[in-house]
Amino acid sequence: APLAFRARTRRTPPLVVLCDISGSMDRYSRMMLHFLHAITNDRHRVHVLLFGTRLTNVTRHLKHRDVDVALARVSSAVADWAGGTRIGASIAEFNRHWSRRLLGQNAVVLLISDGLDAEAGAGLEEAMERLAKSCRRLVWLNPLLRYADFEARPAGIRAMLPWVDDFLPVHSLASLEALAAALMRGETPGRRRRTNRAARRRTGG
């Protein structure tokens, strides 16, 4: 008897987004939330958490089809909008309370932040190391990369960089369109920063 085989289906990995909404990111926050609303409604298994001085899970609010209603609900849920930044503490909180629930099945993490930490990177390297080791891929999207003379001078940025797989700009509609196209194809954006995790493992860091 002839055998009928079902076509192999390609399932995209879960996507977890950690988005900085502190004062230094205020000019980009609304644009990013419109983008996150779109991918949350067009892609399965997307989780969005916002942080400034604390961490807030807004996935449920962003699932509302009406973008204005969704953003209004997000604004009501977030208590630290356009305030200070505690990146290390926020990522550490994610590691403690959310990573086991959200980072299974080879999840990809998008970290959206300028890396300007009010606590000068305190505890940030340890939190980034644990996050990087818990996910399939860690992609850092930084709007400051739009500047040709960008240098990784702040302590927070220096603490974060060794643990990311990709370090990419996100500051315009064109950059968001390229990111969305890669995600819809089931790809991870950019090229892998091969020198980071491998070098850390070799040196015992």
Disulfide bonds with the S-S distance in Angstrom:
none
